[in-house]
Amino acid sequence: MECAWATIFLRLADKLSSLTKLAEIRRGENVVAAEVAKGWYAGRLVWGGGKNFNYGNGLGLLAQLEITYSTGDMVVVESYDTWQSLASAIVSSEFYDGEGHDTWEEIAVWSTLNYESSF
């Protein structure tokens, strides 16, 4: 929950992470994978009668991957509507209520090139 008590109408929560030590970008196809949950934006809050989606009615992801090669050249990979999405094994993720995970719904290869979309 990156945005904490920020005014959601005025700010967009973001997170900057270096992947240098975590992954190696290879020639050809690579995968960018993320899980999105309700958090502060859409989760159940005390105000508003304890209902969900006090600030909006949907979740989303806006992603940008910047790759800088040893030559100094940079490539920017941005999220587009051609990116795929699917429900995850996380069936609930609430600020007050915690997270529910259904292991039966887990797709082991969802974040790899081996994943074949069913839609």
Phi and psi in degrees as GROMACS dihedral restraints (atoms count N, CA, C in turn):
[ dihedral_restraints ]
;  ai    aj    ak    al  type     phi  dphi    fc
    3     4     5     6     1   -72.2    20    10
    4     5     6     7     1   -32.4    20    10
    6     7     8     9     1   -84.9    20    10
    7     8     9    10     1   -12.1    20    10
    9    10    11    12     1    47.2    20    10
   10    11    12    13     1  -130.2    20    10
   12    13    14    15     1   -93.2    20    10
   13    14    15    16     1    26.5    20    10
   15    16    17    18     1   -67.3    20    10
   16    17    18    19     1   152.7    20    10
   18    19    20    21     1   -73.6    20    10
   19    20    21    22     1   108.7    20    10
   21    22    23    24     1   -66.4    20    10
   22    23    24    25     1   -27.6    20    10
   24    25    26    27     1   -71.9    20    10
   25    26    27    28     1   -20.6    20    10
   27    28    29    30     1  -110.0    20    10
   28    29    30    31     1   -15.6    20    10
   30    31    32    33     1  -132.0    20    10
   31    32    33    34     1   152.0    20    10
   33    34    35    36     1  -114.0    20    10
   34    35    36    37     1   122.2    20    10
   36    37    38    39     1   -67.3    20    10
   37    38    39    40     1   135.6    20    10
   39    40    41    42     1  -139.8    20    10
   40    41    42    43     1   161.7    20    10
   42    43    44    45     1  -142.0    20    10
   43    44    45    46     1   127.8    20    10
   45    46    47    48     1  -106.5    20    10
   46    47    48    49     1   125.2    20    10
   48    49    50    51     1  -133.1    20    10
   49    50    51    52     1   141.5    20    10
   51    52    53    54     1   -93.4    20    10
   52    53    54    55     1   128.5    20    10
   54    55    56    57     1   -99.7    20    10
   55    56    57    58     1     5.3    20    10
   57    58    59    60     1   -51.8    20    10
   58    59    60    61     1   -45.8    20    10
   60    61    62    63     1   -89.2    20    10
   61    62    63    64     1   -12.1    20    10
   63    64    65    66     1   -92.5    20    10
   64    65    66    67     1   -32.4    20    10
   66    67    68    69     1  -147.1    20    10
   67    68    69    70     1   159.5    20    10
   69    70    71    72     1  -117.8    20    10
   70    71    72    73     1   122.5    20    10
   72    73    74    75     1   -79.5    20    10
   73    74    75    76     1   124.2    20    10
   75    76    77    78     1  -109.9    20    10
   76    77    78    79     1   158.8    20    10
   78    79    80    81     1   -61.0    20    10
   79    80    81    82     1   144.6    20    10
   81    82    83    84     1    95.3    20    10
   82    83    84    85     1  -149.4    20    10
   84    85    86    87     1   -80.2    20    10
   85    86    87    88     1   141.4    20    10
   87    88    89    90     1  -135.5    20    10
   88    89    90    91     1   171.3    20    10
   90    91    92    93     1  -125.9    20    10
   91    92    93    94     1   136.4    20    10
   93    94    95    96     1  -112.8    20    10
   94    95    96    97     1   122.3    20    10
   96    97    98    99     1  -130.0    20    10
   97    98    99   100     1   143.3    20    10
   99   100   101   102     1  -150.4    20    10
  100   101   102   103     1   152.9    20    10
  102   103   104   105     1  -111.9    20    10
  103   104   105   106     1   135.6    20    10
  105   106   107   108     1  -117.9    20    10
  106   107   108   109     1   135.8    20    10
  108   109   110   111     1  -132.9    20    10
  109   110   111   112     1   171.2    20    10
  111   112   113   114     1   -62.7    20    10
  112   113   114   115     1   -49.4    20    10
  114   115   116   117     1    54.3    20    10
  115   116   117   118     1  -149.0    20    10
  117   118   119   120     1   -66.0    20    10
  118   119   120   121     1   -35.3    20    10
  120   121   122   123     1   -64.9    20    10
  121   122   123   124     1   -47.8    20    10
  123   124   125   126     1  -123.2    20    10
  124   125   126   127     1    -4.0    20    10
  126   127   128   129     1   -75.2    20    10
  127   128   129   130     1   167.5    20    10
  129   130   131   132     1   -67.9    20    10
  130   131   132   133     1   126.8    20    10
  132   133   134   135     1  -121.6    20    10
  133   134   135   136     1   158.2    20    10
  135   136   137   138     1   -61.8    20    10
  136   137   138   139     1   -47.0    20    10
  138   139   140   141     1   -74.6    20    10
  139   140   141   142     1   158.5    20    10
  141   142   143   144     1    79.9    20    10
  142   143   144   145     1    19.6    20    10
  144   145   146   147     1    76.3    20    10
  145   146   147   148     1    17.3    20    10
  147   148   149   150     1    73.0    20    10
  148   149   150   151     1    21.3    20    10
  150   151   152   153     1   -92.9    20    10
  151   152   153   154     1   162.3    20    10
  153   154   155   156     1   -83.3    20    10
  154   155   156   157     1   164.8    20    10
  156   157   158   159     1    57.9    20    10
  157   158   159   160     1    49.4    20    10
  159   160   161   162     1   -68.9    20    10
  160   161   162   163     1   -27.3    20    10
  162   163   164   165     1  -106.7    20    10
  163   164   165   166     1    -9.5    20    10
  165   166   167   168     1   179.0    20    10
  166   167   168   169     1   178.8    20    10
  168   169   170   171     1  -119.2    20    10
  169   170   171   172     1    19.7    20    10
  171   172   173   174     1  -161.5    20    10
  172   173   174   175     1   166.7    20    10
  174   175   176   177     1  -112.6    20    10
  175   176   177   178     1   159.8    20    10
  177   178   179   180     1  -165.3    20    10
  178   179   180   181     1   175.9    20    10
  180   181   182   183     1  -138.7    20    10
  181   182   183   184     1   130.3    20    10
  183   184   185   186     1  -119.6    20    10
  184   185   186   187     1   112.4    20    10
  186   187   188   189     1  -123.6    20    10
  187   188   189   190     1   149.6    20    10
  189   190   191   192     1  -144.5    20    10
  190   191   192   193     1   125.6    20    10
  192   193   194   195     1  -112.9    20    10
  193   194   195   196     1   121.8    20    10
  195   196   197   198     1  -107.2    20    10
  196   197   198   199     1   121.0    20    10
  198   199   200   201     1  -110.2    20    10
  199   200   201   202     1   120.3    20    10
  201   202   203   204     1  -111.9    20    10
  202   203   204   205     1   118.4    20    10
  204   205   206   207     1   -82.0    20    10
  205   206   207   208     1   164.7    20    10
  207   208   209   210     1   -61.1    20    10
  208   209   210   211     1   -20.1    20    10
  210   211   212   213     1   -78.4    20    10
  211   212   213   214     1   -10.7    20    10
  213   214   215   216     1    96.4    20    10
  214   215   216   217     1   -12.3    20    10
  216   217   218   219     1   -66.7    20    10
  217   218   219   220     1   144.3    20    10
  219   220   221   222     1  -124.9    20    10
  220   221   222   223     1   139.6    20    10
  222   223   224   225     1  -121.8    20    10
  223   224   225   226     1   135.7    20    10
  225   226   227   228     1  -112.4    20    10
  226   227   228   229     1   124.2    20    10
  228   229   230   231     1  -109.1    20    10
  229   230   231   232     1   118.1    20    10
  231   232   233   234     1  -111.4    20    10
  232   233   234   235     1   151.9    20    10
  234   235   236   237     1   -71.9    20    10
  235   236   237   238     1   141.7    20    10
  237   238   239   240     1  -133.2    20    10
  238   239   240   241     1   172.1    20    10
  240   241   242   243     1   -72.0    20    10
  241   242   243   244     1    -4.4    20    10
  243   244   245   246     1   -83.3    20    10
  244   245   246   247     1   -10.9    20    10
  246   247   248   249     1   -68.2    20    10
  247   248   249   250     1   148.8    20    10
  249   250   251   252     1   -95.0    20    10
  250   251   252   253     1   154.6    20    10
  252   253   254   255     1  -141.3    20    10
  253   254   255   256     1   159.2    20    10
  255   256   257   258     1  -157.7    20    10
  256   257   258   259     1   160.6    20    10
  258   259   260   261     1   -68.3    20    10
  259   260   261   262     1   146.8    20    10
  261   262   263   264     1  -106.7    20    10
  262   263   264   265     1  -178.3    20    10
  264   265   266   267     1   -75.7    20    10
  265   266   267   268     1    -8.5    20    10
  267   268   269   270     1   -80.3    20    10
  268   269   270   271     1   108.7    20    10
  270   271   272   273     1   -92.7    20    10
  271   272   273   274     1   -17.1    20    10
  273   274   275   276     1  -156.0    20    10
  274   275   276   277     1   146.6    20    10
  276   277   278   279     1  -150.8    20    10
  277   278   279   280     1    97.8    20    10
  279   280   281   282     1  -121.5    20    10
  280   281   282   283     1   146.2    20    10
  282   283   284   285     1   -59.6    20    10
  283   284   285   286     1   -48.4    20    10
  285   286   287   288     1   -88.7    20    10
  286   287   288   289     1   -32.2    20    10
  288   289   290   291     1   -95.6    20    10
  289   290   291   292     1    -5.4    20    10
  291   292   293   294     1    81.8    20    10
  292   293   294   295     1  -163.6    20    10
  294   295   296   297     1  -118.4    20    10
  295   296   297   298     1   138.4    20    10
  297   298   299   300     1  -110.7    20    10
  298   299   300   301     1   133.6    20    10
  300   301   302   303     1  -128.0    20    10
  301   302   303   304     1   125.1    20    10
  303   304   305   306     1  -103.2    20    10
  304   305   306   307     1   100.1    20    10
  306   307   308   309     1   -59.3    20    10
  307   308   309   310     1   -27.9    20    10
  309   310   311   312     1   -65.5    20    10
  310   311   312   313     1   -24.1    20    10
  312   313   314   315     1   -91.2    20    10
  313   314   315   316     1    -1.3    20    10
  315   316   317   318     1   -66.1    20    10
  316   317   318   319     1   132.2    20    10
  318   319   320   321     1  -111.7    20    10
  319   320   321   322     1   106.2    20    10
  321   322   323   324     1   -60.1    20    10
  322   323   324   325     1   -32.5    20    10
  324   325   326   327     1  -105.0    20    10
  325   326   327   328     1    19.8    20    10
  327   328   329   330     1   -60.6    20    10
  328   329   330   331     1   -25.3    20    10
  330   331   332   333     1  -106.7    20    10
  331   332   333   334     1    24.6    20    10
  333   334   335   336     1  -126.8    20    10
  334   335   336   337     1   170.6    20    10
  336   337   338   339     1   -69.2    20    10
  337   338   339   340     1   -15.4    20    10
  339   340   341   342     1   -77.4    20    10
  340   341   342   343     1    -8.2    20    10
  342   343   344   345     1   -77.5    20    10
  343   344   345   346     1   126.3    20    10
  345   346   347   348     1  -106.3    20    10
  346   347   348   349     1   115.7    20    10
  348   349   350   351     1   -64.6    20    10
  349   350   351   352     1   142.9    20    10
  351   352   353   354     1   -97.5    20    10
  352   353   354   355     1    11.4    20    10
